[in-house]
Amino acid sequence: MIRARHIGVTAVALLATLAGTPGLAAAQQPPGTRPSTTLSDTELPPGWQLSAQGGRRELVWHAPAPVPMGDARVEFHAGGRLLGVPVAGRDGRTFRLALERGRPSDLKDVRALAGGRRLDAPAEHRAPGRRTAPPVTPPTAAVPAAPAPAGAVDPGRPGAYRTLTSAYDLDPVTLPGLPRPVEMKAVVVAPKNAAGRRPLALFLHGRHSTCYKPGAEDDVTGDWPCADGYRPIPSHRGYLRDQQLLASQGYVTVSISANGINGQDWQAEDGGAEARSSLVRRHLADWADWAAHPGHAPAALRRVPRADLSRVLLVGHSRGGEGVNRAAMDSLYPPPADQDGSRGPVRWTIRGTVLIGPTIFGQNPVADVPSATILPGCDGDVSDLQGEVYVDGTRGVSSGTALHSAVYVVGANHNFFNSEWTPGQAEAPASDDFWDDEQERDPVCSPGSATRLTADQQHRAGATYIAAAARLFVAGDDRARPLLDGTGLRAPSAGPARVLTHAVGARRGGGFLPDGPVTVTGGRLCSAVDPDPAVSCLDPEVPGSSPHFAGWETDRETGRRAVALAWTAPGGTTAALRPGAAVSLAGTRSLALRVIVPPNSGSTPFDVAVTDASGRRAALGRVTVDALPGSGRTASYWAREVRVPLTAATRAGLDLRHVTSLALTPRSDAGRAWLVDAWGWRPGTPAVRAAALPRVDVGRTTVKEGDSGVRTYTVPVKVSGHGSGQVRVYVLDPATGRAQGRVVTVRPGGHDIDVPVTVRGDTSFSYDVQHDIAVKAVHGAVVGAHRGGVTVQNDDPMPALTVTPTAGRVTEGRALDWRLSLSEPSAVDIWLPFRIVPVTEGAELSTKDVDPRWLSEWTGEEPDPERALSATGAWVWMEFPAGSTRYDLSLPTVTDQVAEPAESVRFEQTDDDGRPVPGGVAFTGTVTDAP
């Protein structure tokens, strides 16, 4: 029997000042995204509880302070695997995850994470203000590197046009899956007196608090619509400086409001990605109408030049980044009609996307739309920098001609790219998402450190690189490419910001990819996501993290790999990668490698060599990989792009059409490194033509279990589009959460992904069970809704509870005893919470009337100072294991020498928030003086 626990025993060191950290996510993806699991007899850590709420078994975490809304989702993990995504309570402190049947023995190391950051670490593992384990040896204060050479163009310089600002507020729209209408509101900045049609740049902000109370210091909510006395937070006005820069260069810019989605996206299986896509496309459809019929535009836009919808750039911040990625996908490959909130013809062409600190819960980037992903080095919200998947996740999916760039901004946080999320600039309360601790300052990211950017420096750098992407993707100016593609040139307008880039696609070819069939010698082929440190690329206990190894829906993944190197002497180890088929480097100028070295490790030289099919070997030369500044709180294991000319291979007569191996020899004294990939590189930006691909969307079916019989259901999967392609399908075990994956070839209209679910009817109470799958593109396909399944609902009532006092009136020194009984056995564990509440009449037992060991064990309290038992806030859970119907509760009392009247104690059944359950059970016991 599991001992009941007291909610008040919350000895965790999660900083109370989390309330001032708006980067952490609160309302998350809904119950549909949670893998199921079960509970063991192991005690849960402080702050965690189990309950049966509304007929569902739930795992509940209570944070010591509210966890404000942000873009990274809060996740529950145990034993190194994802349990699921909880739903946040209105208090911002209570997070609930419904659990399924079964009873595993390994519910250990339960954790609450957001963006790879632990939120509930116990005191011995967390210094105040720290969100990850501190490094064994804290890095010294980082020193900024020398500036890189300037590029041929500087996109951050304002253009020749003066600008005008206007706004529109149309009738709200209803989007699938969201019960309340969403606003159609935007701010527009456009060039004055610009001739002809102008390219359009659309901005979408991320997930932030939705409403604030004017005059209150920190009164913000995630409600929608806003309550009386509250105003909407104007997050969409936070990119005005970016809009003004682009407008001066001739772009019509529009930044749209999405508070209505932010206030409801916890109900959406995908966290609101499809809703955001629909909102973006609703605005684009209106702009297409206004371009065709200028007289139909709102009066405020009559002076705005006509937009050229054949040249559209989408810019998304945080979950807005995932939203514009989905909008680009949906514009090329239409979603299922029942998921689409923007039907009608696509009258626009998206030339590229800019994604700022984005989420990508589905890990489903659009391979055939160019992208630039800004990764903030001091991101305190999406701190795992999962947006790297917008680069890495496109490899091998389509033709590879679209450039996908990662732009790492050292010293930038998450919020300050939006002025309405920036203290001192925002209309509503705002703060730095990278929380600083004055007693243990971060050497890289604490304000005032040598590498940390000010809000204005960061915003200027962001605006500059947004404009660089516009210049390359929309205007077609190849001179901007070296600012984005790993060449290493900088844009002077970014000021002191140190901006690093790498890329895939464009004119790269002949990739050496550890993901495919390869043989490795002198190194270790490692997995990006695996709970086994001997298999994973980066030990989860190592301080810091890598954007390349960001986790997904499964505890381990197939097909995401790198080559790990370790050495103890210069030249002592040579790692060689041999792909299953020869690689062609013909027609390329250099070999571009992406290599990770540990943060703060200085410069690491490598000798690079290749071998052709005849066995001829050529030493190409030496490259040097410079480490990023980092700490235990940053995702600084990030690959630097280095290039080595292929001249030596040509001189040596190698057949560059058939290169069979790539070798790296470290030349430093000792160290570690990871080869992410290598490509033949040549300059230029080719025209991109989107391939006709099949699209996969996973749905959800909810069924009743029934009282008898066996029924078989199939996970709903729709394949649309054209052609055939490959996806990897993971089937998640509802009892353990473990995943089994396989590669499937899909075709439009086919039933290639056929996952049956067998349901056995019964008349015993149980909990709902989710049988889920997750899908990811491998080659020649796109994935929209990546997760779904069959939810089997329990349709049997919970057994009735009765309480019988077996010793309900005793003299002091004896134990009060009660027997709690269920009317019938249950097929699952049942947890029932009770609270000690004030008695309705007479005197109440005090903390000195009961056994002090019982008091400590059940409440975490000491007897002194003496007070009523109900004043301790004792809140206990009583468990009925599956198949049992009885629970015996005993409360031992002590004998004293004080003459007292009869004293009583009262237990009352409650919900998880301590509120009485209507019609719930209450029982009492009374203690009298010994004769």
N, C-alpha and C positions, 0 to 999 in steps of 0.2 A: 504494500500500500504506500503510495506517495504521500509524504507528509504535506499537509496544506501549508501554503506560504502566505506571508503578509505583504500586501502591496507596499507598505511603508518601508520595507527593508530595501532601499534603493541606493546602496552604497556604491554607486558608480561615479566616475569622475568626469563624465561628459559635462563639459563646461556649461555652467548656467548661462553664460553669456552667449550660448548658441542662439538665444532669442534675438541677438543683434547680428546674426549671420544669415542674410537672405539667400545665400547660395545653396543651402541645403533644401532638397525637395521635400514637400509635405504630401499633398494629395497625388497619388501615383496611379499607375495603371490599375484597372479594376480587377475584380476577382478572376476574370477570364484569363489573366496572364500568369496565374500562380501555378507552378507545378505542385502536385500534392505530396504530402508526406505524413508521417505519424510521429507519435511521441513515445519516449522510453521512460523507464523509471528513474532516470538520472535527473537530479535536481536541476532546475533552470537557474541561470545566473540572476543576481538581483536586478529588479526592474522588469523581468520577464514573467509571464503567467500563462496558464492554460485555462480555457473556459469553454462552456457550451452556451453560446449566445444565440437565441432565436432558433434553436434546433441545429445549430452548426457548431462544430468544434473549432476553436480558434486559438492561434498562438498570438499573444498580445505583448507588445513592448510599450512601456510607459517611459518616455524621455523625461529627465529631470526638469527640462525647460522646453518651451515650444520650439519646434524645428520649422523655421519659416519656409515658405514656398520657394522653389527653385526649379532648375531644369533636370538635374540628375535625379533619378528615381531612388527612393529608399527601397532597399531589398533586404530580405531575411535570408541568411545563409547558415548552414550547419554542416560540420564535417567536410568543409571545402566545396560544398555544392550549393547551388541556388535553391532555396525552398520556395520562394515566390516573392511577389510584389504586394506589400500590404496596402490596405486602404487607411488613410489618415482620418482621425477624428477631427471634429471642429475645434477642439482645444489645441490642435497642433502638436500634442504630446503623445497621444494614444494611437498606436498603429496596430491594426488587426489583419491577420492572415488566416483565412479559413483553411483547415487541414482536412485530410481525407482519412479513410479507414486504413487499418493495418497497425502494426506496432513494432517498428524497427528498433534495433538495439543500439543504433549509432546516432541518435540525435545529440551530438556533442558539439561543443564549441559554437554555440548559437551566437550569431552576430547580426547587428544592423549595419548595413553599408550604404553609402551613397557615392556614386562615381568612384568606387573602389576604396573609399575612405571609411574607416570604422567610426561609428557614432556612439557606440555603447561600451567602449573599452573600460575595463575595471581600473581602479586608481593606480595599481602597481604597474600598469602598462601604458599609462597616459599622463603625461605632464599637463598641467592646465593649459588649455588652448591648443593642444596638439591633437591632430585627428588621425595620425598614423603612428606606428611605433617609431621611436626616435632612432636615428642611426647609431651604430655601435661607436663610431668615432665621428662626432659632428664635423662637417666640412668647415674649413676656414672661410672667412668672409670672401665672397666671390669678387674677382676683379674683372671689370668689363674688358672685352677683347678689343683689339684695334679695329677701326672701321674697315669694312670691306670696300673694294673699289666701287665707284658710282657707275650706274648704268648709262646707256646712251640717251635715255629719256627719263624724265621725272614726273610720273603721273600725279604726284601730289601737288603740283603747282596749279593754281586756279587758271581756268581758261579765259577766253575773251568775252564771254557773255555776262551781263548783269542778270540777276535772278529775281524771280517773283515767287511769293509763297501764298498758297491758298489751301482750302480744305473742302471736304464734302462729307456728308453724313446721310446716307440713304436708308431706306427701310431695312430693318434687320431681316436675316434669313434663317431658315431652319435647316440644320445639317443632320444627316443620318447619325443616330446614336446619341444625340444631345437633346435633352427634353426642352431646353429653353432657347429662344432665338439668339442669334449672334449678330453683333453690330456690323454694319458696312460703313466703316468710318476710316478716313485717311487724311493725311496731310501731304500736300503736293508742293514740290519746289521745281521750278522749270526755268529755262532760259528765256530772257526777254528778247522779243523781236528776232527770234531765230527762224530762218527761212526753211521751208520744206518740212517734211515729217522727221521727227526726232526719235532716236532710240529710247526705249523705256527701261528704267531700272525700278524694280519693286522690292521693298524692304518688308520683312516680317520679323517682329520681335519675338522673344522667347517667353518662357513660362515664369511669371513673376506674380507677386501679389496683385490683386485686381482692384481693390478699393482702399481708400484711406479716409481718415477723419480729419478735416482741416483743424489746425490748432493743437492737435494731440501729438505728443512727441513720437510715439511709435505704434499708433493704432492703425494697423493694416489688416485686411482680410483677404480670403480667397473666394468670397461670395460673388455670385452673379445672378441677377443684377445686384447693384450695390444697395445696401439698406439705407433707410432714411438717415440723413445726416452725414452720409459718406459720399465721396466722389470717386469716379473711375481714375485709376492711375494712368496718366497719358504715356505709357511705354512707347507708343508708336511715334512720339515726338522726340525720342532720344537719339535719332540719327540725322537730325537737321544739318549738322555740319558736314556729314558725308553727302547728304543730298545736295547741299549748296555747292560742294566741290564738283560733283558730277554735273549739276545743272549749269555751272559756269563753263563746263566743257561741252555743253550742247545736249545733255540728256534731260528728258522729262523723268522726274523721280516721284514715286508715290510710296509712302510708308503707311501700312495698314494696321489697324487695331485688331487685337485678337483676345481681348479680355474675356469675351463670352466663351471662348474655347478654354482658356486657362482655368476658368471657374468651374468647368464641367468635364475636363478631359480625363479625370480619374475614372469616369464611367466607360471610357473607350478602351477596347482591348489593346489597341496599338499606342495608347498614350496620347491620342489626338492627332497622329500624323496624317491620317486621311482627312480628318476635319480641317486641318490647316491647309492641306492641298486644295480641298474644295473651296475654302475661303479665298485663297490666292487666285484660283481659276475663276471664281465669280467676279473678282475685281478685274481680271484680265478680260473677261467677256464684256464687262461694261466699257472698258477702254477700247475694245475692238468696235463696239457699237458707236462710241463717241467719235472714233477716228473715221468711221464710215458716214456718220450723221452728226456733224459737230453741233447742230442745233439741239440735239437730244442731251447734250452734256449739261450738268448743273451750271447755273449762272456763274458760280465762283470760278469755273474752269474755262470760261469763254476766251480768256486772254492767253491760255496755255496753248502752245503749238500742238498740232496734231501728232499723236504718237505713231511711230512706225512699229507695228506689232510683229514685223518680221525680224526685229532686232531687240530681243528682250533679255535682260540680265535679272536674275533673282538673287536677292541677298537675304540670308536668314541667320538669325542669332539664336544659339542654343536649340530649344525644340523648334524654333522657327527655321533653323537649318535643316532639321529633319523634315519639316513641313515643305520647304521649297524643293528639297530633293524629291519628295513624293510628288509634288506638283509637276516637276520636270518629267518624272516617270509617267504620271497619269496623262500628260499631254502627248506622249509618244505611244503609250500602251494603255488604253482606257481601262479603268477599274470596273469591277462588276457593278451593274446598275444599282443594286440595293445598297452599295457602300458609297456611291458617288453623290456628292452634294452639288455638283456643277455639271449637269448634262448639257449636251449641245455640241455643235461643231467646234473644233479647235482652230481658232483663227489667229494664232500667234506661233512664233518660233522662239524657243528658249535657246539662246546661244551659249549660255554658261551660267554657273551658279557660284556664289561666294558664301561660304559657310563659316560662321564665327563661333568658336567654342561649341560646336554642335553636338547634339545627341544623335545616336543612330542605333536605337534599340533593336531594330530589325536587321541591322548589318546588311542592308540592301541598297548600296549606292547604284546610281544610274551610270553605266559604263560609257554610254555614247553621248553624254552631255559634259563638256569640259567643266572642271571645278577647281576652285582654290579654297582650301580649308585653313582657316586661321586657328592655330593652336596656342592658347595663352599659357605661357610657362608657369604662371602663378595662379592658375585657375583653381579657385576654392569651391566651385560648384561641380562642373563636369570634370573633376580633377584627374580622372584616368585618361583624359584626352582621347576618348573613344572615336572622335572625329577622324583620326588617322585611318579608320576603316574606309572613308571616302576615297582614299588613295589605294591602300593595300587591297581592299575588297573588289577593285575593278580588274585586277590582273587576270588575264585569261578568260574573262567573261564574254568579251566581244572582240572587235577587230583591234582595239588598242590604239586607235588613232587620236582619241580625245586625250588632251593633257589633263592630268589630275595632279594638282600641286598641294603640298603641305607647307604652310607658312608658320614657322615656330617663332613666336615673339617672346624673347626672354624678358621676364619681369612684368608681364601683363597679367592682370587678373581677369575674371569672367565678366564682371559687371560694367567696368568703366568704358567699354565700347558703346554703351548706351548712356547718354547724359542723364536720362531720367532714372537711372539706377545708381547715380553717382552722388555722394554727399556733397553738399554745397552747390550743386547744379540742378538737382531734381526738385520737382514740385512736391512730391510725396516723400516720406521718410525713406532713406537709402543708406547703405553702408558698404564697406569693403568686404567682398565675399571671402577673401583670404584673411581669416581671423588672425590677428597679431597678439602675441603674449609678451608683455613688457619684460617678464622675468625670464623668458626663454625665446629670444628673438630668432626668427629664421634668417640664416645668412644670405639667402637669395631673395626672399619674397617679403620680408617685413618692410613696411614703409621706411624710407630713409636708407635702406641698404644700397650698396653701389649698383646693384643690378635691377632694383625695383623701379619701374616707371611711375611717374606721376600720372594723374588722371588725364591731363591735357596731352602729355607725351604719348600716352597709350592711344588716345582717341585720334591723334594726328597720324600715328603709324597705321591704325586701322583704316582710316579714310584713304591714306595713300595706297595701300595694297588692294582695297576695294577698287579704286580707280585704275590700278595696274591691271586687274582682272578685266575690267570693262574695256580697257584699251586693247587688250589682247583678244578676248573672246568675242567682243561685239564690234569694235572698230577694226580688228584684224591687223593691228600694228605689231609685227613680230619683234620690234625693238623692245617691247615690254616683256617678252618671254624670259630673257635672262634674269629678270627680277623674281621670277616665280619657279623656274624649272630646275633649280639646283646648281646653276652656273656660278652663283655666289656673288652676283652684283647687287648693289643696294640702291634704293631710291632716296636721294638726299632729303626729301621733304619729310621722311619718317623721323628725322631728327636723330637724337641719341639712341633710339631704339635699336637693339641688336636683333635683326630679323634674319632667320636662316630658312632655307628652303630645300626640299627635294621633291622629286616628281616621278611619275610613271607615264607612259603613253607618249603622244606626239610622234616624233620620228625615231623613237626607240624601237629596237627589234632584237630578236635572238636572245630571249631572256633565260638566265640561269635562275630557276625558281625552286627553292627547297620544298615547295608545296606539292610538286608532282613526283613522278617516279625518278628517284635519284639514289646514287650511292655516295657516301661520304667516308673519307679516311682522314685521320689526323684531327678530327673534330667530332662533334656529336650532333646528330640530327634531332632537334628538340621540338617540342610541341608548344604552341603559343598558349594553349589553355589545357591544363591537366593538373589534377590535385596532387600527383606524385612528383615531388621535387626532382627525382631522378629522371623524369620524363620531360617536365616542363622546362621552358627556356629560362625562366627567371623564378627562383624560389619565392613563393608567396611571403615568406618571412623576411626577405631582404628589404631593407628600407627603400622607399621610393618605388616607382613602377615604370612600365613601358607602355606608351600608346599603341605599340605594335601588338601587344599581348593582352589587350583589353578583353574582358570576359563577355560572354553572351548568355544564351538561355540554357546552355548545357554545362555539365561539370567538366567535360572534356570535349575537344573538337578534333575531327580528322581533317587533314588538308590545310592546316594553318601551321607552318613550320618555319624554322630558321636553322642556321648552322652555328652551333656554339663552339667557340675556341677558348682554350685555356693553355697557358704556357708559363714556364718558370725560367726560361733563358732565351736570349735573342737567337732566332733562327732554329731553336730546338724543336719546333713543331711546324709542319706544313699541313694545312687543311686543304683537301682537294674535294671538289664537288663534281660528280660525273652524272649528267642527266641521262635519262633512259634513251633519248634520241639526240643525235648531234644537233648543235645549235649553229645557226648561220649568223655570222657577224659581217657578212659581205655588204659593202656599201655604207658601212658606218665608220665614223671617224675615231671614236674613243670607246673604251669600256667604262660604263658608269656603274659604280658599286654603291649600294646603301649598306653602311656598316654602323653598328651600335658599339660604343665603348662606355664603360661606367662613368657616371657623372663625376666631375672633379678629378678625373684621372689624367688630365693633361693631354699631350699629343702622342699618338701611337702610330708608328710607321709600319707599313706592310709592303712586302714585295709581292707583285702580282705576276702570274704566269698563266699561259693557256697552252693547250695541246690539241693538235688536230687528229683526224681519224687515222692518219698514217703513223702517228706516234711522234711527229715533229713537235718540239716544245720551244716556246719563245718567252723569255722574260720581258714583260712589257715595261717594267719600271717600278718605282716606289711611290706610294701614296701615303698621306698622313691624315689620320682621322682625329679631329679635335673634340674633346669631351665638352658637354654642356655643363654649366653650373647647375647644381641640384642639391636637394636635401631629402630627408625622409618624408617630406610632404609634397614632393613634386614628381611629375612623370617625366623624368629627364633621361631615361634610357631610350633615347630617340636617335634614329639612324641619320648620320651625315652622308651626303652624297659626295663621292670623290670620283674623279675621272683620270684615266690613264690612256695616253694615245695608243692606237693599234699600229703605229709606224714600225715598231720592232718586229711585230708579227709579219707584216708585209715584207720587210727586209729579209726575214728568215725564211720566206717562202711558204708560210703556213697556208693551208687551204681554209680560208675564213668562212667558206660555205659549210664546213663540217668540223666545227670545234667540239671536242668531246669532253674537255675538262677545264676547270678553273681552279687555280691554286693560290692560296694566300699564306704568306710566311711572315709572322710577326717579328719585328726587329727591336722591340723594347725588352727590358730586362725580364719583366713578368707582367701578366695581365689577363684580362678576359675580353672577349668581343663576340659579336653575333653578326653573321652575314645574313641580311634580309633578302637581297636579290642582287642581280647584276644584269646589265643590258648593253647591247650595242647602241651607241648614241651618235646622233648627228644633229646639227641645228635645224631649226625650221618648225613651223606649225602647220600641219596639213589640214585641209578641209575635212570636216567631220560629217559623215553621213550615218545617221542612225540605222542600225540593222533591223530587219523585221524579225522579231523574236517572240517566242511564246511567253506569256505572263502567267504566273502561278499565284493564286490567292487562296488562303486557307480560311474556312469559315468555322462556325460553331453551331452545333445542334444540342439542344437541351431536351432530355427525355426523362420520363418517370420510370423508376425501377419496376413498378408493378408488384403484385402480390404473389405471383407464381409464374412458372414458365421461364424459358430462355429466349431472348431476342438478340439479334445481331444488327448493329448499326454501323455505318461507315462514316469516318471523318469527312466532312464536306470539303472538297477541293475543286476549284474551278481553274481550268487551263484555257486561256484565250490567246489571241494574237495569231502569229504565223510561224511556220517552221517547227523545228524540234530543237531541244536543248537538254542540258543535264542540270539537275538540282540534287542537293544532298538532303535527305529526309531523316530527321531524328525523331524516334518514337520514345516518349518519356514514360517511364514506369510510374503509375500513380501511387505506388506504395513507397518507392525509394527515391524517386526523382531522377534516377540514373537514365542515361540516354543510350539508345542503340541507333546507329546511323547506317544509311546505305545510299548509294548514288542511283538515281532513277532518271531515265530518259522520258521527257514529257512532250506531248503534242496537243495542240488545241482540240478541245472537245473530248480528249481521251480520259481514261480512268487509270492512268499509270500509277498514280499515288493512291493506292487502295489499302487503307488501314482499317480493318474491321474491329469493332468493339462489341464484346459479348456481355450482355446484361442479364443477370439472374434475379428474378423477382422473389421477394420474401415479405414477411409480415413483421420483421424485427426492425426496431429503430436503428438507423445508421446515419452517417453524414453523406453529404453530396460528394461525388467522386468525379474528378476530371481526367479524362484520357486524352492527352494532348500530343500534338506533333509540332515540330518547328522545321522550317524549310529555308535553305540558303542556296543561292545560285552558284553553280560551278562553271558552266560554259554554255553560251548560246541561249540564255534565258534571263528573265527578270522575275523578281519576287516582290509582290505588293504586300498583302497581309500575310506575314510570315508565320503566324502562330494561331492555332485554333484546335478544335477537337470536339469530343462528345462529352457533355456534362450530364451525369446520371444523378437525378434528384431523388433523395430519400422522400418517400411518400407515407411513412409510418410515423405516428405520434411518439414523442418521447414518453417513456413509462412514467406513470404518476408517482410522486414522491410522498411518503408519509413519515412522520417522526413519532416514535414512541419513547417516552422517558422510562428508562430501566432503573434509574436512581435519580428521580427528578427533585427530590427534597431530602437533603442529608444534613447531618451535623458536621461542623467544621472538622477538618482533618480527613474527611472521606471525599471520594470523587463523585462528581455529578456525571451521570452516564445517560446517553441517548442512543437509540438505534434508528438509523435512517434506512428506509426500505423503499425499493423500487417495486412497482406492481408486476414487473416481468423482466427477465434478463434482456440486455441489449447486445447487439452484435458489435458494438464499439465501446471504447471507454467513454464514460460520462463524467464531466467535471462540473460541479455545482458550487458557485461562490456564495458565501454567507458573511455577514458582517455583525460584529457585536455592537448593538445599538442601545441607547438608554432604555431602561425599563419603564413600563407604562405606569407603575404604581409602586410605592414603597422604596426602600433603600436599595442601592446597587452595589454589587461586589466591587472591591477595589483591587488595585495592583498588589496589595499586601495580603489579600485574602486567598490568593492562588499560589500554587507551587512556582517559585521563581524560575525553575528550569522550563516549565511549560510556558511561562510568560515570555521568556527569551526565545524559546524555540518557535513559538507561534506568532509572536508580535515583534521580536527584535528589541523589546523594551526592557528597562530595569524597573524594579518595584518602586524605587525612590525617584522623585517625590511621589507620595501616595496620591492616587487619583482614580476616578472611576474607570473600570475596564473599557467602557465605550470610548473614553477619551484617548486611548492608545491608538484608535483607528484600526484595530485588529480586523483584518479582512482575509478570510481563509477560503481555500478551495478543497472540496471533498471529492475524492475520486471513487467511482464505481468501475472497476476493470470490466472489460467485455465478459459477459456471461454471469457476472455477479449481481446480486440484488441487495446486499447488506453493507452498511458502513457503521461501525461503532465509534462514537465520539466520546471521549472522556476528558473531563476537566478536573484535575486534582486540586483540592483546597488544603489550607494549612490551619493549624490550631494556634490561636493567640489567647492572650489573657485579658482581652478587652471585652467588656460587656457590650453587646451590640444587638440591635433588632434583627429580625430576619432580613437577609440580603439576597438579591436575585441577579441573574444574568439573562440577557435576551439575545438570541441569534435570529437574524432576519435574512431571508434569501434575497439576493440583489443581482443586478446585471453587472457587467464589467466595470461600469463607472460608479458603482456603489449605490445606484438608485434601486429602490424596492421594486421587485417584480410583481406586477398586478396578479393577485391570486396566489402569490408565492407562499412558501411555508415559513412560519415563525415558531420558535419554541423557546421555553424558558426553563430555568432551574433555580432552586432556592436553597440557601444554606442558613442553618440556625446555629446558635452557640452550643458548644458541647455541654452536657449536663454537669 
